[in-house]
C-alpha cells in the first residue's frame, strides 16, 4: 500500500512536527521566547517540508506529471507567501 | 501562566485535534470562538493561534495517515492547487463582498451536504474494479483488504475546490468541511481516504497564513504553543478513533458534525454566542 513517496513524506512531516513540539516545550519550560518562535516556526513549516519532500520523491521516481503538479503547488504557495509578506 | 488557562488551552487543542483526526477538518470553527470568548484574545490573535493549532493537528494526523497509505498525497496535491488559487482570488475580492451573506450561504451549503451525508448509505466504496489510469489509486477498505478506486469528475472538481478555497479564504472557515463531501459524494473517493487526504491538505492551506502571522508578530506564543501541543496529541488520538469506525458510520458522524457546525456558525452569526 505505501510507497517511497508516502514513507518519506510522512517521515519529513513527523520529524518536523516532533522537533517543533520538543523545541516548543523546551521554550515554554525555560520561558525562552526565541526557542518558542523557532518551535512554532518548525511546527508551521512541517506541511511545507512534507510538500517539498513529496516533490523531490516524485522527481526521483520520474513520475513527472505528478511532479509538475507538486511543483506548481510549491510555486503557488511561495508566490502567495511573498504577496502576503511584501 | 495561570494553570487553569494552560489546561484549558491544552483541552481545546486536544478536542479540536480529535475532531480533525476523525473528520479531516481544521477545527477553526471551534478554535476561533473559544479563543475570542473564553480566552479574550483579539480577532487577529485568535485567527493566528487557530491557524497554528490547525497546522499542528494536520501534521500530527497526516504523518500517521500518509504512512498507512490512507491519505492520498497525489490527489491532495491536485486538489490543493485549485484551492490555493481560490484562496488567492478570495483574499483579493474579500473587500468587495459582504462576508455575512457568504457565511449564510456557507451555512446552507454545509447543512445540505450534512443531510445528504446522513442519508447516503454508501461509504464511497465502489464494488467493481476500476480500470488503470492517472486518477486510479489503491486504498485499504474496512476489512483491511487492498482495493482500488477511480476518482470521478476530475475536471468538475477544479471549480468546486476553487470555490471552496475562495469561501474559506473570505470567511476563514470551512476548508475541510467543504472538501471532504466534494471528494466523497462528487468524486467517489472512499470516506476514510477523503477525510485523511483533507487532513493533509488543510495544513498546506493554512501554512502561508500562519507564516504571515508569525512574521508580523501577532502570535501570542504561550497560547499558540499550548494549543499546538494539544492539537498534535489530539489529532493522533482522533486518527486512532477513526480507524475503529467503519466507513458508513464515519460518514454518518460526519453528517451530524456538519449539521452541528452549521448551527454553531449560524448562532455565532446572529450574535447568540457573543
Interface residues (C-beta under 8 A of the other chain):
Chain A: X1 X2 X5 X6 X7 X9 X10 X11 X13 X14 X16 X17 X20 X21 X24 X25 X27 X28 X33 X36 X37 X39 X40 X41 X43 X44 X45 X46 X47 X48 X50 X51 X54 X65 X66 X69 X70 X72 X73 X76 X77 X80 X81 X83 X84 X85
Chain B: X52 X55 X56 X58 X59 X60 X62 X63 X64 X66 X67 X68 X69 X73 X74 X77 X78 X80 X81 X84 X85 X87 X88 X134 X138 X139 X140 X146 X200 X203 X204 X206 X207 X208 X209 X210 X211 X212 X214 X215 X219 X221 X222 X224 X225 X226 X228 X229 X232
